[in-house]
Amino acid sequence: MSEGTMQRRAQREQPERAKRLTRVLVCAAAVPVMLVATGCSSDSGSDDGGGDKAASASASASPSPTVQAAAYRTLPEACRALSKKTLEDLAPKAKSGKEGSSDDVASRASCSWSSLDNNGVKGSQFRWLNVSLLRFESDTTRGPGDELAQEYYDKQVREVRATPGAKGLNAQAVTGTGDEATAVRYDLKKKEGTFKQQTVVVRVENVVVTLDYNGAGLAGDKTPDAAALLADAKKAAKEAVLSVTRANGPAAASGSPSAPASGGPSAPASEAPSASASGKS
C-alpha cells in the first residue's frame, strides 16, 4: 500500500474513533446522574412508606375503655349491721346472729336471727330476721356498679312479689331509705301457723340490701300485727343502709365516690345470697 493511500485511510478512520470516544464519555457521565436520581427516589419512597405505616398504627390505636368507679368498695359485717337495740326490739330472744357463708365478705354477706318467746300453754311468739348485703363493682365489660345493682334490685323485687303461696300480697315504695326501696308484705300459711312476712329491698349506690322479717303466733298465741312488723322492718332496713355508708368512710357517707374510675370485676348476681321470703321457722 502506498503512503498516500495509508494517509487517506487514517483520515477516514479518525472521525469514526472520535465519535465512539464521545459516546463513551457521554455514557460515563450519565451513570452517576442515574445513580444519584435512583438513590433520591429510593430514600423518598422509604420515607413515604414509613410515614404511612406510622399513620396507620396511630389510627388503629384506641384508648383503653374506662368506667365510673363504684361509690362503695366494701360492706359492713352483716351481723353488726343492726344495732343492739334494734335486735332486742325485733328478735328479743335471739342470742346471736348466724352469719351466712361467703367467699368474699367485702362483696356479699348475710346474717340471720331467730327468736322464740315461749309462753308455755299460752303459746309463743316467733320472729325471724335476716339481712343480706350484695355489692357490685364497676366493670369495663358489664358496666358501672350502680347500674348492675339496679338490675339486681329490680330482679329481687320481682322475685319477692312472685313468692309461691303468698296471700294478700302488697308492695309499696319506701321513701327516705337509700336511692330507692320497695317493701313487700304478705301472709304465708304453714302447719305451725300463719306467718306475716315483710321484705324490704333497698338499693344504695352499688349495694343492694335485702331485709326479711317475719313473725307468727304459735301454739294458739295471737298473730302479730302486720303493720307493726312492717314498720320495724323499714326501720331496720334504713339502719342497715346507714351501716353500709359508714363502712365506706366519710367520703362515701357524703355521697362522693371513694376511688377513681376502675375496671375491676363485679360481683356476679348468681353468687349472691338469695333473699329469704318464705317465712322460715
CORZI-V407243 format. One record per residue. RES is the residue in three letters. NEAR is the number of other ideal C-beta (glycine too) atoms within 8 Angstrom. D_CENTER is the distance of its C-alpha to the mean C-alpha in Angstrom with 2 decimals. Layout:
res=RES near=NEAR d_center=D_CENTER
res=RES near=NEAR d_center=D_CENTER
This chain:
res=MET near=3 d_center=112.27
res=SER near=5 d_center=114.01
res=GLU near=5 d_center=112.62
res=GLY near=6 d_center=112.27
res=THR near=8 d_center=110.24
res=MET near=9 d_center=107.80
res=GLN near=8 d_center=107.38
res=ARG near=8 d_center=106.56
res=ARG near=8 d_center=103.99
res=ALA near=8 d_center=102.26
res=GLN near=7 d_center=102.12
res=ARG near=8 d_center=100.42
res=GLU near=8 d_center=97.77
res=GLN near=8 d_center=96.89
res=PRO near=7 d_center=94.95
res=GLU near=8 d_center=92.99
res=ARG near=8 d_center=91.91
res=ALA near=8 d_center=90.92
res=LYS near=8 d_center=88.68
res=ARG near=8 d_center=86.96
res=LEU near=8 d_center=86.38
res=THR near=8 d_center=84.87
res=ARG near=8 d_center=82.39
res=VAL near=8 d_center=81.30
res=LEU near=8 d_center=80.75
res=VAL near=8 d_center=78.75
res=CYS near=8 d_center=76.45
res=ALA near=7 d_center=76.07
res=ALA near=8 d_center=75.11
res=ALA near=8 d_center=72.56
res=VAL near=8 d_center=70.61
res=PRO near=7 d_center=69.04
res=VAL near=8 d_center=68.08
res=MET near=8 d_center=66.27
res=LEU near=8 d_center=64.48
res=VAL near=8 d_center=63.35
res=ALA near=8 d_center=62.15
res=THR near=8 d_center=60.30
res=GLY near=8 d_center=58.67
res=CYS near=8 d_center=57.48
res=SER near=8 d_center=56.18
res=SER near=8 d_center=54.24
res=ASP near=8 d_center=52.65
res=SER near=8 d_center=51.67
res=GLY near=8 d_center=50.07
res=SER near=8 d_center=48.09
res=ASP near=8 d_center=46.72
res=ASP near=8 d_center=45.76
res=GLY near=8 d_center=43.99
res=GLY near=8 d_center=42.04
res=GLY near=8 d_center=41.05
res=ASP near=8 d_center=39.82
res=LYS near=8 d_center=37.70
res=ALA near=8 d_center=36.19
res=ALA near=8 d_center=35.45
res=SER near=8 d_center=33.88
res=ALA near=8 d_center=31.67
res=SER near=7 d_center=30.64
res=ALA near=6 d_center=29.89
res=SER near=6 d_center=27.76
res=ALA near=5 d_center=25.55
res=SER near=3 d_center=22.35
res=PRO near=3 d_center=20.00
res=SER near=3 d_center=16.76
res=PRO near=6 d_center=13.71
res=THR near=6 d_center=11.83
res=VAL near=12 d_center=9.05
res=GLN near=7 d_center=9.64
res=ALA near=12 d_center=8.92
res=ALA near=17 d_center=7.70
res=ALA near=13 d_center=11.16
res=TYR near=17 d_center=11.42
res=ARG near=8 d_center=11.26
res=THR near=8 d_center=13.41
res=LEU near=15 d_center=15.26
res=PRO near=12 d_center=19.01
res=GLU near=8 d_center=21.27
res=ALA near=16 d_center=21.25
res=CYS near=8 d_center=25.03
res=ARG near=7 d_center=25.49
res=ALA near=13 d_center=23.24
res=LEU near=11 d_center=26.47
res=SER near=6 d_center=29.73
res=LYS near=5 d_center=32.89
res=LYS near=6 d_center=34.64
res=THR near=11 d_center=32.03
res=LEU near=13 d_center=32.23
res=GLU near=8 d_center=36.01
res=ASP near=7 d_center=36.02
res=LEU near=14 d_center=33.68
res=ALA near=12 d_center=34.53
res=PRO near=9 d_center=37.81
res=LYS near=8 d_center=38.89
res=ALA near=12 d_center=35.67
res=LYS near=3 d_center=36.46
res=SER near=6 d_center=32.94
res=GLY near=10 d_center=29.40
res=LYS near=8 d_center=28.21
res=GLU near=9 d_center=24.88
res=GLY near=11 d_center=22.67
res=SER near=4 d_center=21.79
res=SER near=10 d_center=18.45
res=ASP near=3 d_center=17.72
res=ASP near=7 d_center=15.15
res=VAL near=9 d_center=16.35
res=ALA near=7 d_center=13.88
res=SER near=10 d_center=11.11
res=ARG near=14 d_center=13.56
res=ALA near=14 d_center=17.18
res=SER near=13 d_center=20.08
res=CYS near=13 d_center=23.77
res=SER near=12 d_center=26.73
res=TRP near=15 d_center=30.28
res=SER near=10 d_center=33.38
res=SER near=14 d_center=36.50
res=LEU near=9 d_center=39.90
res=ASP near=10 d_center=42.74
res=ASN near=5 d_center=45.77
res=ASN near=9 d_center=48.87
res=GLY near=4 d_center=51.12
res=VAL near=4 d_center=53.21
res=LYS near=6 d_center=51.59
res=GLY near=11 d_center=48.27
res=SER near=11 d_center=44.93
res=GLN near=14 d_center=41.74
res=PHE near=14 d_center=38.44
res=ARG near=17 d_center=35.03
res=TRP near=16 d_center=31.61
res=LEU near=15 d_center=28.54
res=ASN near=14 d_center=24.98
res=VAL near=15 d_center=21.86
res=SER near=16 d_center=18.45
res=LEU near=16 d_center=15.35
res=LEU near=15 d_center=11.75
res=ARG near=16 d_center=8.96
res=PHE near=15 d_center=5.17
res=GLU near=14 d_center=3.91
res=SER near=18 d_center=3.16
res=ASP near=13 d_center=4.09
res=THR near=7 d_center=7.61
res=THR near=4 d_center=8.16
res=ARG near=5 d_center=5.91
res=GLY near=8 d_center=5.44
res=PRO near=10 d_center=5.11
res=GLY near=17 d_center=4.02
res=ASP near=13 d_center=7.59
res=GLU near=8 d_center=7.79
res=LEU near=16 d_center=5.87
res=ALA near=16 d_center=8.16
res=GLN near=9 d_center=10.87
res=GLU near=9 d_center=10.96
res=TYR near=13 d_center=11.38
res=TYR near=13 d_center=13.84
res=ASP near=8 d_center=15.85
res=LYS near=9 d_center=16.03
res=GLN near=12 d_center=17.29
res=VAL near=12 d_center=19.89
res=ARG near=8 d_center=21.12
res=GLU near=10 d_center=21.58
res=VAL near=12 d_center=23.48
res=ARG near=9 d_center=25.65
res=ALA near=6 d_center=26.48
res=THR near=13 d_center=27.71
res=PRO near=4 d_center=30.79
res=GLY near=6 d_center=34.03
res=ALA near=10 d_center=32.83
res=LYS near=8 d_center=35.81
res=GLY near=6 d_center=36.03
res=LEU near=10 d_center=32.28
res=ASN near=7 d_center=31.32
res=ALA near=8 d_center=27.99
res=GLN near=6 d_center=27.74
res=ALA near=7 d_center=25.40
res=VAL near=12 d_center=25.30
res=THR near=5 d_center=25.65
res=GLY near=4 d_center=25.17
res=THR near=11 d_center=22.33
res=GLY near=9 d_center=18.76
res=ASP near=6 d_center=17.46
res=GLU near=8 d_center=18.69
res=ALA near=13 d_center=20.35
res=THR near=11 d_center=22.46
res=ALA near=15 d_center=25.28
res=VAL near=15 d_center=26.76
res=ARG near=12 d_center=30.11
res=TYR near=11 d_center=32.50
res=ASP near=11 d_center=35.30
res=LEU near=14 d_center=35.14
res=LYS near=8 d_center=38.55
res=LYS near=10 d_center=39.15
res=LYS near=2 d_center=42.40
res=GLU near=7 d_center=42.18
res=GLY near=9 d_center=41.93
res=THR near=9 d_center=39.73
res=PHE near=13 d_center=36.35
res=LYS near=13 d_center=34.91
res=GLN near=16 d_center=31.13
res=GLN near=15 d_center=28.82
res=THR near=15 d_center=25.02
res=VAL near=18 d_center=22.99
res=VAL near=17 d_center=19.30
res=VAL near=17 d_center=17.61
res=ARG near=15 d_center=14.36
res=VAL near=11 d_center=14.31
res=GLU near=12 d_center=11.61
res=ASN near=14 d_center=8.31
res=VAL near=14 d_center=10.74
res=VAL near=13 d_center=12.88
res=VAL near=17 d_center=16.44
res=THR near=14 d_center=18.84
res=LEU near=16 d_center=22.45
res=ASP near=14 d_center=25.22
res=TYR near=17 d_center=28.85
res=ASN near=14 d_center=31.92
res=GLY near=12 d_center=35.60
res=ALA near=16 d_center=38.83
res=GLY near=13 d_center=42.52
res=LEU near=11 d_center=43.89
res=ALA near=5 d_center=47.46
res=GLY near=6 d_center=48.85
res=ASP near=10 d_center=47.10
res=LYS near=5 d_center=46.00
res=THR near=8 d_center=42.63
res=PRO near=11 d_center=40.39
res=ASP near=6 d_center=39.83
res=ALA near=10 d_center=36.57
res=ALA near=6 d_center=36.35
res=ALA near=8 d_center=36.70
res=LEU near=15 d_center=34.03
res=LEU near=11 d_center=31.60
res=ALA near=8 d_center=32.44
res=ASP near=12 d_center=31.75
res=ALA near=14 d_center=28.38
res=LYS near=12 d_center=27.26
res=LYS near=9 d_center=28.53
res=ALA near=16 d_center=26.74
res=ALA near=15 d_center=23.36
res=LYS near=10 d_center=23.83
res=GLU near=12 d_center=24.74
res=ALA near=15 d_center=21.68
res=VAL near=13 d_center=19.46
res=LEU near=8 d_center=21.71
res=SER near=12 d_center=21.25
res=VAL near=16 d_center=17.48
res=THR near=11 d_center=18.23
res=ARG near=9 d_center=21.09
res=ALA near=11 d_center=19.24
res=ASN near=13 d_center=17.21
res=GLY near=8 d_center=20.47
res=PRO near=5 d_center=22.40
res=ALA near=9 d_center=19.97
res=ALA near=15 d_center=17.30
res=ALA near=9 d_center=20.20
res=SER near=6 d_center=21.40
res=GLY near=5 d_center=18.20
res=SER near=7 d_center=17.46
res=PRO near=10 d_center=14.28
res=SER near=11 d_center=15.31
res=ALA near=7 d_center=14.10
res=PRO near=5 d_center=14.08
res=ALA near=8 d_center=11.44
res=SER near=10 d_center=9.39
res=GLY near=9 d_center=8.13
res=GLY near=7 d_center=7.34
res=PRO near=5 d_center=6.05
res=SER near=11 d_center=3.90
res=ALA near=13 d_center=6.86
res=PRO near=6 d_center=8.41
res=ALA near=10 d_center=10.23
res=SER near=4 d_center=13.32
res=GLU near=6 d_center=13.66
res=ALA near=11 d_center=13.62
res=PRO near=10 d_center=17.15
res=SER near=5 d_center=18.67
res=ALA near=13 d_center=20.38
res=SER near=8 d_center=24.15
res=ALA near=11 d_center=26.10
res=SER near=7 d_center=29.14
res=GLY near=11 d_center=31.30
res=LYS near=6 d_center=31.64
res=SER near=8 d_center=34.97
